[in-house]
């Protein structure tokens, strides 16, 4: 089927290119609009419905009218001279707040941007007095806006409101500060905008420069980016369309992650094809470029398909996860990778057939035998000294894996922040409890559905006040129908800290369970409670997803390599690479930089990306070793030839994918993910695929392919101008006569 698909694409190259161009443009234009409607950013929305904080969230929505997509910004208002607020100033603040609450905030738009492609987030904020500092140095206002905090339009509305409020209070001789999730996200986006643009430009330059250095060709340098851009546009539209049809809600970070993944693997797959295409044209100069493209695409297409299906299988296992953020991420990336696979088997072969030998212009490398370079010498070294290299690679990976000792999970969001929103939060915490801008809330309902009285919760309020770590307890607020009650708790700890999570999930929930009035049911919500529940569900998901994903990947390797031992070798190698990467991240962030721990999503993200994407390179080298083993000569000679031919493609592809992941560092709070994925891919490509796996293959010989062994096939024609040594061990061609 693969050869039929690639053969059709090379025979009808220009038609295939035209179809992809139309699909890429059309779906790429619609993708941002559909994605914005199918994303959500509240972690509580991704929890299973039976978790305590998820129940609290539903009570807030059903009984207190809280909107599912509501986000609260805390606005600080103080005198510019730093003096205490008087009664007159407080009246001015409340009067100005009332005016702001009646003004519709219009979402800013880009010039010449089609209105039908952008969701209008213009809205009228809900503003209410929140709290006054004990020393009357400032007053806090609660500003409720609606929308996903990650969406640019919602951030634009916030900026417009912030600037208007700042100007109005400035006229009154007062200064303002803003904090909260939306304020923090918008400030971080403003601060990192330049870094993001620079990061994107650098990875583009990296891809073009590497391709230009490797192929000495203008077209080969830019073609991968163009092809991936077209396929990526279609993939983004397909993911958004599938989510829209199924009602699946995506995490706000999913679109960006999909773009990075598709850029990395798309360029990888095209590089695999380009390297093999050039090798084939050198070996058979008399063959037409169209026939060569069909033959190469059919041969490499099998390895590409296996590599892509490995990624799809790994991410598809997330569908069994309990945490909704994981459960939505898996199918989204799986669909995107399937579209990239389809493009790799159709558009990319069509481009090779259409461009032919011109794709390597102005390089003349096709006209001469390749010189003996580093890849040849390195392949010889692996064949001669496999045990030494294997021990060295295992020692390196083992030393990094030792960092796993004492690993802790951090369930907070961003690390230390220096944004204006963070500065405002610090200013508030000097006079009020740290959790005043993001309280932990206790919701209570009558078990029989009856009405409640505020006085019956006085005992609970006193018990909560006595909990160590609780700075202040708000008054009991009843819902409009008196069927639910709400008590806000202001913790002394940062709501996103481990201390706050321990308080919410431990003493606070224990006090609610013990002191809630008879006949009522109490539930604890808020950021700290949500992340405490997230910690529980993620721990469960890790125990389920890891073995299921590993089993599926092993099954794909078994079908591709037709061996029982080879898949075990590859899985052990990538497992060691995963442990080394996570250990290195723990050493750097938890031990060296003294962070609370590694991000709670990092083990799963690393497992999926490093194991699944890293297996791509192992599949490529193992498939080539098997191919070379089927030719006359010793197994070590086969390993040397496989490394010689595959090392440039694997190294280049690994650097490109690592560079793509490195750009994630420009996103706020993504430093751990960027570092870990970059290191993991480099270890997978440069250590596991080029050292560990080939060394094991050289040591195990033909027994690696037990119980079936590759059948011996005639050696392919030699590249013009070069002759092969009679003894293929160590497997390199002799110098041209």
N, C-alpha and C positions, 0 to 999 in steps of 0.2 A: 504493500500500500504506500509506503514511504517513497519507494522508487517511482511508483506511478504518479504520485503527486509532484515530486521534483521533476520528473520527466515531462509532465504536462506543462509545468511552469517554464521550463527551458525552451520548449517548443513554441509556446505562445507568450514569450517574454514581455513584449510591449503591452499586450492586453492585461496581463497580470499586474504590471507596474501601474497601468492606468486605473485599474479597479482599486488597488491599494491607495493610490493617491487621493481618489475621491472619498473612500471610506475614512482615511486618516484625517482629511480636512474637515469633512462633515461631522464626524463623531468627536474630533478634537475640539471643534467650536462649541458643541453642545455639552461636552463633558463638564466644564466648570459650573454651568448652571445646574445640571442634574446633581453633581456632587454636593453643591452647597445646600441642596434640599434634602439630601440623604445622610448628612453628618450630624452628630451630636457630640457634646464635649463633657457632659456631666458624668462622672464615674459612677455615681449612684444609679444612673439609668441602665448600666450594664450589669448590675448585680442580679442574681436570681431573686424571684419575687418573695421567697420565704425568708430572706435574710432580714435581720432586725432593722437596719437602716433603710432598706428598700421599703419595708412596711411603713416606716415613719414618713418616707417621702410620699407615699400614696395618700396617707392621712393628710399631709400638708396640702396636697393638690385637691383632694376631694372635699375636705372640711374647711380649709382656710383659704381656698382660692389661689394658692400658689401655682403659677404657670409652670409647666414642665421645663420650658426653656428660659425661665426667668433667671437673671443674674443680678446680684446686688453690688452696687458700688458705694463705698462709704466715703462721704465727702467731709473733710475737716475744714472748719471755718474759724479763723482767729484774727485778732487785731494785728496789724502790721508792726506795731510798736511793741508787741509781746505782752502788753498789760492785760489784766483780767477783763473779761467781758462784763459789762454792766447790763442792767435790765433793758435799757434803750437799745443797746447793740443786739441783744438777743431778740428783741421784737423786730429789729431790722432784718436779722437773719431769717426769722420765720416768715416775714412778709415777702422777702426776696425768694425764699424757697417756694412759697405758694405760687408766685408768678412763674417761676421756672417750671413748676409742675403743670402749668396750663399751656405751655408753649410746645408746639410740635417740633421735634428735631428732625430736620430733613437730612437724609443720607447723602453725603457728597458723592458725585459721580465723576468718572473720568470723561474728559472731552472726547467726543466722537464715539462713545461707547454705546452700542445698540441697547436700547432699553429692554428689549425682550430677552436678552441674555443675562440680565442682572435682576436678582430678587431685591425688591425695595424693602429696606428695613427701617424706613422712617417711622417714628413713633413718638408718643407723648410719655415721658417718664413719670413714674409714681414716686413722689418725694415726701418723706415724713421725718420729723425730728427723731433722733435716736438716743443720744446721751450727751451730757455735758460733763467735762472734766471736773473732778472735785475742786481743783483750784481755779476753776472757771477760765482756764487759759484757752480753751477752745470748745466749740460745740460740734457734734457729729450729726450729719444728716444721712439718712438712708435713701439711696436712689436706685429704684428698680427699673431695669431695662430688660428687654426680651431678645432672645436670639443666641445662636452659637457663638461663644466668645472667640472661637478660632476663625470665624468668617470675617473677611475684610470689610464687608458692608456694616456689620455690627460694630466693629472697631471704629469705623468712620463715624457712625452715629455717636459713639462715646466721645470721640475726640471733639466733635462739633459741640456736644453738650458741655464738655469740660472747658473748652475755650470760651464759650458764652458765659458759663457760670463764673469763670475766673475773671473775665472782664467786668461783669456786673458787680461782683463783690469787691473788686479792686476800686471801683468808683466809690464804694462806701468806706474805703480805707482799711479793707480786710484782705488777707491772703487765704488761699485755699490749697488743699491737698486732697489727693484721691487715692484710694487703695481698694483692693478686692481682686478677684480673679480676672475680670475684664480689664481693669486698669493695669494690672501687672502684665497681661498678655499684650495689650496695645503698646505699653511702654517698651516691653522687650522687643516687639516687632520694629518699633521705631529705632531703637538702639542698634538692632542687628541687621537693619535693612541693607546697609552698605556691605557688611560682612557677607550676607547672603549672596548679593550680586557678585562680589569678588570671588566667593567660593564657586559659584556656578561658572563664572568665566574661567577660573583656574582649571576646573575639571574638564571643561571643553578644550582648553589649550593642551591639557595633558593628553587627552585622547588623540587629538590631531597631531601633536608632536611625536608621540610614541609611534603612531601609524606611519608618519612620514619618515621617521628614522628607520623603522623596520622594513618598509616596502619601497622607500625612496620614490614615492609616487604621490602626486597631488590628489588624484581621484580616490585612491585607496585610503588616504588620510581623512577625507571628509565623507566618503560614502557611508561608513558605519553610522555616523551621527544622523545623516539624512534618513537612512533606512529606519533606524530606531525611532526617530522623531515621528515618522509616518505611522509605524506600527504602534508606537506608544499612544498616539492620538486616538487610534481606533480602539486600543485596549482600554484606555480611560473611559471612553464613551460606552464601551461594552460593560464595564464594571458598574458605571453609574446607571445604565439602563437596566441591568439585571437587578441591582439594588432597588430601583424604583418599582420594578414589576413585582418583586417579592416582598417589598416593604422592609427590607433589611436596613437597619441604621448602622452607618459606618462611623468609626471614631474620626475625629477631626484630623488626626495625623496620618490617616490611611492614604489619601491622595498623594501626599508628598513621598511617603514610603514606597508606594507603587512606582512613582516616577524614577526614584533612585534604583529600585530593583530592576525595572525594565531597561534602564540605561546600561546598567552593569551587565546583565545577562545577554541583552540584545547585542551589544558590542562584542561580548565574548563569543557568541555563536557565529557572528559574521567573521570574526578573526579566525576562528577554527576553519571556516570555509575558505577564507582567503589564503591562509597558509597552505592548506591541502591543495587548493587550486593552483597555486604557484608551483608547488612540488610536482604536481601531475603534469603541468605544461612543460616543465623542464625535462621530465622523464619521457614525454611523448610529444615532441615538437610537431610531429606530422599530423596530430589529431586536431580537428576543428575545435574552436573554443566552445561552441554550443554543446558538442558531444562531451567535451571534457567537463563542462559545468554540470551536465546531467549525471555523469559517472561519479564525480566528486560529491555532488549534493546527495546522491543516493547512498554513497558509502558513509559520509560523515553524518548524514541525516539520522542514521540509526543511533549513533552516539548522542547527538543533540536531543533526539526524542527521549532517550532514556534519561538524560540529564534533566530535561525539562519536566518529565513525569515524576522524577524524584522530588523536585521542588513542589510540584502540584500535590503529590501524595503527602509530603510533610505538612504542608499548610492545610490540606483538606482535613487532617486529623484535628485541627482546631475546632472543627464543627462539633466535637464532643466535649469541648470545654464548657465549664459552668459560667465563667466570666464572659459577659457579652462582648467586651472589647476584643478578646481573643477570637470569640466565635464569629464575629463579623469580619475580622482581619483575614482569617484563613480563606474563606471562599472568595473574597475580593482579590487577593493576590493569586490564588489558584486560577481564577478566570483570566486575569491579566497575563499570567505566564502561558496559559493555553493559547491566547491570541498571539503572544510573541513566538510561540512554537510554530503556529500556523504561518506567521510571517517568515520565520526562518526557513520553512520548507517550501515557500512559494515565492515571496518577494525577493528574498536574498538570492536564490538560484536564478531567478529571472534577471536580476541585476548583473550577475556574473555572465549569463548568456548574452545579454544585450551589450555589455561593455567589452567582453572578451579580453584579449590580451591588452587592450587599451587601458584597462583598469590599473595596470602597473606602469603606465607612462609617467614620466620620461625614463624610468629605470630600465637598464639593459640587462637586468639580472637573469631574464629568461634565456638570454643568448649564450650564457657561459655557465660553467659548472660552479656550484657554490664552493667558496673557499672553506677550508677546515677552520672552524671558529670555536668559540667557547662551548657551544652546545655539544659539538663533537667531542672535545676534550673532556667535558663533564660526563658525557655518556660513557666514555672509556673508563673514567675514574669510578663511576658507579659499578660498572661491570667487573673491574679489577679489585676494588676494595668495598664490597657491599656490607660486610660485617662492621667495619670501622665506621662507615657513614651511617649505618643503621643505629649503632650505639650512640654516636654523636647526636643524631636527631632525637632519639628517645631521651637522652640526657637533657637536652635543651627543653623539650616539651615537658618532661617530668619536673624540671626545676620550676617552670612557670606554673605547672599544675599544683605544686606544693603551696602556692598562695591561697588555695581553697581552704586551708586550715583556718577556722574561726570566721568563715564568711557569714555576713549578716545581710538580711534584705532591708532595703529602705523603701517604705511605702509612701514617702512624701512625693512632691512633684518636682519643682525646680530646686536647684541648690541655692547657694548664697547669691542674692541678687542685689544689684546696685542701682536699680531703677528708681524713678521718682515715686512710684507706688510703694516700693519697699521702704523708702525713706519716710513716707507718710505713716506707714504701719509702725515703724520704729518710734516715731514721734508720739503716736497714740499710746503705745505700750509703756511710755514713761509715766503716764498719769492714770492709765486704766489697764485692766487685765489684757493680756496679749490676744485673747480670743474675742475681744469686743466687736471686731469687724466681721467675725465669722463664728458666731456662737454655736455651741452644741445645744441641740433642742430636744426636749422630752415631749413626746406626744402621747396623750392618753385618751382612750375611748371606753365607753361603757360596753361590757361584754353582751348585755342584753339589748343594746341599741337605745337605751334610755338617755335622759338628759342628765347633765352634770352641773355641779355648783362649785364655784371657784374656792369657796371656803374648805371644801373637803380635801383639798390638796395642800393645806398648810403644813401638815406633818411631813409630807414628801419634800416640800420646799426647805424645811428646816434640816431634814436629813441630807439633802444635796448641799446645803450651805456648809455642813460639817465635813464634807468630803475634802480631804487634803488635796490641794491643787485646783480647787474651784475658787475663783476670785470673787465671783458675784453671781447671784441668782435673781433672775427677773421675776416680775409678778406673773401670776397665772392669768392667761388670756383664754377666754372661751370662744368657740366658733359661733357663728351667727345663730345656729339652731341649738346651741348648748349641748351638742352631742359629742364634742371633742374639746380637749384642753391642750394648751401649749405652754411650756415653761422653758425660757431661754437660760442657758448656763454659759457664763463667761469664764473660760479656763485661764489660768495663769500661764499656760504653755502655748507656744505657737500651734495653731490648729493643725498644721501639717507635720508636726514633729512626732517622734516616737512616743514622747512623754504624753502628748495629748491623746494619741491613739490608745495607749495603755490605760489612761484615765477613762476614756469613753467606753472602752470595751470591758473594763474591770470594775473599779469602784462605782462609777456612775450607773452602769447597768445593774450592778448588784443593789445599789440603793433604791433604784426604781422598782426592781423585782420585790424587794423586801417591804418598802414603805408605800407602794401604790395602794390606794384605797380598795377595799374588797369590792369585787364586781367590776373592776376596771382593768384594762390591759395597757401597759406602758411600753413605749418603744423609743429608742434613742437614735436621733438622726444628726446630720451635720457632717462637715468635712472629716473630722477626726473619727467619727463612728463609721462613716462610709469606708475610709481607708483601712480601718480595723477589719471590716468585713471583707474588703478586697483581699487583704492578706490571707484570710482563711480560705477563700475560694481559689486563689491563685495557687496556694500550696497543694490543694486537691487537684487542680488542673495539671500541675507539673508531674504529679505522680501518675496521671492517666495518659497525658499526651506523649510524654517521652517514649514509653515502650511501644505505643501504637505507631508513632511515626518511625521509630527505628525498625519495627517489623516490616512496614510497608516499603521503606527504602531498601532493606535487605532483600525483599521479594523482587523488586525491580532489578537489583544488581544480579540476583540469581537468574532471572530470565535473560538479561543481556549477556552475561558472561558465561552462562551455561556451565557453572561450576559451583560446588558446595564450599570449597575452601576460599576461593578468591573473594566472595562477598564478605566472609568473616574477616579476612585480612583488611579489606577496605573499611569495614565498619569499626574495627578496632583502631585503625589509624585515625579516622575522623573523630572517634570518641576521645582519643588522646588529644587531638587538636582542640576539641571543645573544652576539655578540662584545662588545657594550657591557656586558652584565651580567657576563660572565666577567672582562672587563677591570677593571670596578669592584671585583669581589671580590678580584682580584689586587692592585690598588692599595691596598685597605684592609688585607687580612690579611697579604699577603706583604711589601709595602713599608712601609706605615704602622705596622702592629703587629708587624712583624719575625717573622712565623711562618715555619716551614720552607718553606711553600708553601701551595697550596690543596688541599683534600681531594681524594683521587684519584678519588672518585665524582662530584665536582661538575660537571665538563664534561658527562658523560653525563646526569646528573640535570637540569642546566640545559637541555641540548639537548632532552630529551624534554618537560620541563614548559614551558619558555619557548616553544619552537617549537610544540609541540602545543597547549598551553593558550592561548598567546598567539595562535595562529592562529584560535581560537574568535572572538575579537573582530574580527580581520581578515575572517573569513568573514561575520560579521554586518554589518559596514559595507559590504563589497564586494557582498554580496547585495542590500542595500538600495539602494546606488548603481545597481546593474544594474536593479533594479525601477523606480527613479525615472527612469533614463535612457530607459526604454521609454515614458515619458509625454511629452506635448508640451512643448517647451522646450529650452533649451540644455543641454549637458553640465554646465557649471558650475552652472547652476541645480539640476540633479539632485544634484550633490555637496552643495550647500548644504542642500537639503531632507533628504538622507540624514543629514547630520551633525546637523541640527536634531532629527530624530526619534530618532536612534540614540545620540547622545552621552550623554544621561542614563542610558540602560540600560548602556552600555559602561562609563562612569565608575563607576557604582554597583557593577556586577558586579566590576570590577577592584579596587575598594577592598575589597570583601568577600573576594575570593579572596586578595588580598595580606594582609589581616588574618588569614585562616586560616593562611597559610604563616608569618606572623610568630610565631604561637604555637609553632612548632617550636623557637624560641630557648629555650624552657623545658626542652627535652630536653638532657641532658648531651652535649657535643660536637657539637651541631647548629647552632651559631651561624652558621657559614659558609653552610650550606644555607638557614637561615631568612632571612638577610640577602639572599642572592643570589636566591632565589625571589621574595621580596617585591619587591625592586627590579625583577627581570625582568618580573613581572606588571604592575607600575605602568608601566614603560616600554612594554610591549606595549599596554596599554589606553589610556593617556593620551597617549603620543607616537606610536607606530606607527599605531594604529587611528584616532585622531582627528586626526592631523596628517599624518604621512608618506604613508599610503595615500590619504586623500582629496585631498591636494595633488597626488600623482602622477596620480590619476584626473582631476582638473581640468585638468592640463596635457596629458594624453594624449587627453582627450575620448573620443569614441566609438571611436577606434582601440584603446583599452584592451581592447575586447571582440572584437578581430579573432581569427579570420576571420568569426565570426558577430556580428551586432549585435542588441541588444534591439529587438523589434518595438514600434512605438508603440501605446500603449493609451490610452483616454480617461482623463482625470484623474478620480480618485475624488471622491465628493461632499465638499464643504467642510464643515468643522466648523460647526455652527450658530453664527451670529453673526459669521462671519469670511469675507472674500472674498480670493481670490488675485489677485496682481498680474498684469496682462496679460503682462508680460515676466517669466518665471520666473527669469531671471538677475538677481540672485544667488539667487533661489529661495526667498524667504520670503514669507509671506502679508502682504498689506497690512493696516494697522490696520483694525479693524472700523469700518464706516461708522456 
